[in-house]
Amino acid sequence: MPTNNHRSLANAALYAMLLLAAITLPARAQDALDRLDMQAHAAYDAQNYVDAIKLWSELIKQDPKNSGAFFNRATAYEDSNQPDKAIADFSEAIRLDPGDPQAHIRRGHLYDAADRKDDAAADYTEAARIHPGDAEALDWLADYHAGRGENEKAVADYTAIIQAHPNDAAGYYGRGTFYLDHERDFASAVTDFTQGIKLMPRPDGYCARGLAYLGKGDFENALAD
């Protein structure tokens, strides 16, 4: 007849086996999901979007709360010219992880391409709220506001980019171009183009500043640029 000590040892061994199973089984399941994701990425990188979509679909079937899988499958749908399915997947990715600004930006691009400008603007606005100073979202918002004749808002968008990224020339070039083309504010355009050129000299930057100088009537500096 087993003694109490034997029972205790047997119970301890059983507990240890159950604990090991509880640790290793989820790890093995996660390894399988990781392999699916790696295979899907490899197919996507090879521009084999059909297989990439199938693999991410299988991953989603096994892990339906995986926001990254929905985001990645949406990207594959987008690149294979299936915008409606891409929008649906980006929407699900946002539902699962509302704090991902990239999902809002990517869905915003699709809305913009479908001429759903207000929906696009809502996504870019949310992306900028989640990630203040997001240059991509703010740049698209500036275009949206400019298209609606909301010049003050467009300038504010470019200014927000500059404040968040003061050493990035793109914001200065963007705002300078807006001052030149929309506001006819040649002095402000010259100031912004000059800062952009200082940070990253570009031939088109000099040309744009030359036009701004020309608008000011400063022909000498216009010719120099």
C-alpha positions as CSV (number, residue, x, y, z in Angstrom):
1,M,0.0,0.0,0.0
2,P,1.5,3.4,-0.9
3,T,2.5,5.5,2.0
4,N,1.7,9.1,2.5
5,N,5.2,10.0,1.5
6,H,4.8,8.1,-1.8
7,R,1.4,9.8,-2.4
8,S,3.0,13.2,-1.8
9,L,5.8,12.4,-4.2
10,A,3.4,11.2,-6.8
11,N,1.2,14.3,-6.4
12,A,4.2,16.5,-6.7
13,A,5.4,14.7,-9.8
14,L,1.9,15.0,-11.4
15,Y,1.8,18.7,-10.5
16,A,5.2,19.3,-12.0
17,M,4.1,17.5,-15.3
18,L,0.9,19.6,-15.4
19,L,2.9,22.8,-14.8
20,L,5.4,21.9,-17.5
21,A,2.5,21.2,-19.9
22,A,0.9,24.5,-19.0
23,I,4.1,26.3,-19.9
24,T,5.3,24.4,-23.0
25,L,2.0,24.0,-24.8
26,P,1.2,27.7,-25.1
27,A,4.9,28.3,-26.1
28,R,4.6,25.7,-28.8
29,A,1.4,27.2,-30.0
30,Q,3.0,30.6,-30.1
31,D,6.0,29.2,-32.0
32,A,3.5,27.8,-34.7
33,L,1.9,31.3,-35.0
34,D,5.3,32.9,-35.3
35,R,6.3,30.5,-38.1
36,L,3.1,31.3,-39.9
37,D,3.8,35.0,-39.6
38,M,7.4,34.6,-40.9
39,Q,6.2,32.5,-43.9
40,A,3.6,35.2,-44.6
41,H,6.2,37.9,-44.5
42,A,8.5,35.9,-46.8
43,A,5.6,35.5,-49.3
44,Y,4.8,39.2,-49.1
45,D,8.4,40.2,-49.6
46,A,8.5,38.1,-52.7
47,Q,5.3,39.9,-53.9
48,N,3.4,36.6,-53.6
49,Y,0.3,38.3,-52.2
50,V,-2.0,35.4,-52.7
51,D,0.1,33.1,-50.4
52,A,0.7,35.9,-48.0
53,I,-3.0,36.5,-47.6
54,K,-3.7,32.8,-47.2
55,L,-1.0,32.5,-44.5
56,W,-2.2,35.6,-42.6
57,S,-5.7,34.3,-42.9
58,E,-4.7,31.0,-41.2
59,L,-2.9,33.0,-38.5
60,I,-6.1,35.0,-37.9
61,K,-8.1,31.9,-37.8
62,Q,-5.9,30.6,-35.0
63,D,-5.4,33.9,-33.3
64,P,-8.4,36.1,-34.1
65,K,-7.3,38.9,-31.7
66,N,-4.0,39.4,-33.5
67,S,-4.2,43.0,-34.7
68,G,-0.8,42.8,-36.4
69,A,-2.1,39.9,-38.6
70,F,-5.1,42.0,-39.7
71,F,-2.8,45.0,-40.4
72,N,-0.4,42.8,-42.5
73,R,-3.2,41.1,-44.4
74,A,-4.7,44.5,-45.1
75,T,-1.4,45.6,-46.6
76,A,-1.3,42.6,-48.8
77,Y,-4.9,43.3,-49.9
78,E,-3.9,46.9,-50.6
79,D,-0.9,45.9,-52.7
80,S,-3.0,43.4,-54.7
81,N,-5.6,46.0,-55.5
82,Q,-8.3,44.9,-53.2
83,P,-9.0,48.2,-51.4
84,D,-12.4,47.2,-49.9
85,K,-10.9,44.2,-48.2
86,A,-7.9,46.2,-47.1
87,I,-10.2,48.8,-45.5
88,A,-12.1,46.1,-43.7
89,D,-8.9,44.6,-42.3
90,F,-7.4,47.9,-41.3
91,S,-10.7,48.7,-39.5
92,E,-10.5,45.4,-37.6
93,A,-6.8,46.1,-36.7
94,I,-8.0,49.5,-35.3
95,R,-10.8,47.9,-33.4
96,L,-8.3,45.5,-31.8
97,D,-5.6,48.1,-31.2
98,P,-7.0,51.7,-31.4
99,G,-3.7,53.1,-30.4
100,D,-1.9,52.2,-33.7
101,P,-1.5,55.4,-35.7
102,Q,-0.2,53.6,-38.8
103,A,-3.5,51.6,-39.2
104,H,-5.4,55.0,-39.3
105,I,-2.9,56.4,-41.7
106,R,-3.0,53.4,-44.1
107,R,-6.8,53.3,-44.0
108,G,-6.8,57.1,-44.5
109,H,-4.8,56.6,-47.7
110,L,-7.4,54.2,-49.0
111,Y,-10.3,56.5,-48.1
112,D,-8.4,59.3,-49.9
113,A,-7.9,57.2,-53.0
114,A,-11.7,56.4,-53.0
115,D,-12.4,60.1,-52.7
116,R,-13.8,59.7,-49.2
117,K,-12.0,62.8,-48.1
118,D,-13.8,63.4,-44.9
119,D,-13.2,59.8,-43.7
120,A,-9.6,60.1,-44.7
121,A,-9.3,63.4,-42.7
122,A,-10.9,61.7,-39.6
123,D,-8.2,59.0,-39.8
124,Y,-5.3,61.4,-40.2
125,T,-6.7,63.5,-37.4
126,E,-6.9,60.5,-35.1
127,A,-3.3,59.4,-36.1
128,A,-2.0,62.8,-35.2
129,R,-3.9,62.7,-31.9
130,I,-2.4,59.3,-31.0
131,H,1.1,60.3,-32.2
132,P,1.4,64.1,-31.9
133,G,3.6,65.5,-34.6
134,D,3.2,62.5,-37.0
135,A,4.6,64.1,-40.1
136,E,2.8,61.8,-42.6
137,A,-0.6,62.3,-41.0
138,L,-0.2,66.1,-40.7
139,D,1.1,66.4,-44.3
140,W,-2.0,64.6,-45.6
141,L,-4.2,66.8,-43.3
142,A,-2.5,69.9,-44.7
143,D,-3.4,68.8,-48.3
144,Y,-7.0,68.1,-47.1
145,H,-7.4,71.5,-45.5
146,A,-5.8,73.2,-48.5
147,G,-8.2,71.5,-50.8
148,R,-11.1,72.9,-48.8
149,G,-9.7,76.4,-48.8
150,E,-9.0,76.2,-45.0
151,N,-5.6,77.9,-45.3
152,E,-5.1,78.7,-41.6
153,K,-5.6,75.0,-40.7
154,A,-3.2,73.9,-43.5
155,V,-0.5,76.3,-42.2
156,A,-1.2,75.0,-38.6
157,D,-0.6,71.4,-39.9
158,Y,2.7,72.3,-41.5
159,T,3.7,74.3,-38.4
160,A,2.9,71.3,-36.2
161,I,5.3,69.2,-38.4
162,I,8.0,71.8,-38.0
163,Q,7.6,72.0,-34.2
164,A,7.8,68.2,-33.9
165,H,10.7,67.8,-36.4
166,P,12.6,71.1,-36.4
167,N,15.7,69.6,-38.0
168,D,13.7,68.0,-40.9
169,A,13.7,70.1,-44.0
170,A,10.4,68.6,-45.4
171,G,8.2,70.6,-43.1
172,Y,9.8,73.9,-44.2
173,Y,9.6,73.0,-47.8
174,G,6.0,72.0,-47.4
175,R,4.9,75.1,-45.6
176,G,7.0,77.3,-48.0
177,T,5.3,75.7,-51.0
178,F,2.0,76.4,-49.4
179,Y,2.8,80.0,-48.7
180,L,4.0,80.4,-52.3
181,D,1.2,78.6,-54.1
182,H,-1.9,79.3,-51.9
183,E,-1.2,82.4,-49.8
184,R,1.1,84.3,-52.1
185,D,3.0,85.2,-49.0
186,F,6.3,85.5,-50.7
187,A,8.3,86.7,-47.7
188,S,7.2,83.8,-45.5
189,A,7.9,81.4,-48.4
190,V,11.5,82.8,-48.7
191,T,12.0,82.3,-45.0
192,D,10.8,78.7,-45.0
193,F,12.7,77.8,-48.2
194,T,15.9,79.3,-46.8
195,Q,15.6,77.1,-43.7
196,G,14.8,74.1,-45.8
197,I,17.9,74.7,-48.0
198,K,20.0,75.2,-44.9
199,L,18.9,71.8,-43.6
200,M,18.9,69.9,-46.9
201,P,20.0,71.8,-50.1
202,R,17.9,70.8,-53.1
203,P,17.8,72.1,-56.7
204,D,14.0,72.4,-56.5
205,G,14.4,74.3,-53.2
206,Y,16.5,76.9,-54.8
207,C,14.1,77.2,-57.7
208,A,11.1,77.6,-55.4
209,R,12.9,80.2,-53.4
210,G,13.8,82.0,-56.6
211,L,10.1,82.1,-57.5
212,A,9.3,83.5,-54.1
213,Y,12.0,86.2,-54.5
214,L,10.5,87.0,-57.9
215,G,7.1,87.4,-56.3
216,K,8.7,89.9,-53.8
217,G,10.2,91.8,-56.7
218,D,13.7,90.8,-55.6
219,F,15.1,90.1,-59.0
220,E,18.8,89.9,-58.0
221,N,18.2,87.1,-55.5
222,A,15.7,85.4,-57.8
223,L,18.4,85.3,-60.5
224,A,21.0,84.0,-58.1
225,D,18.8,81.1,-57.0
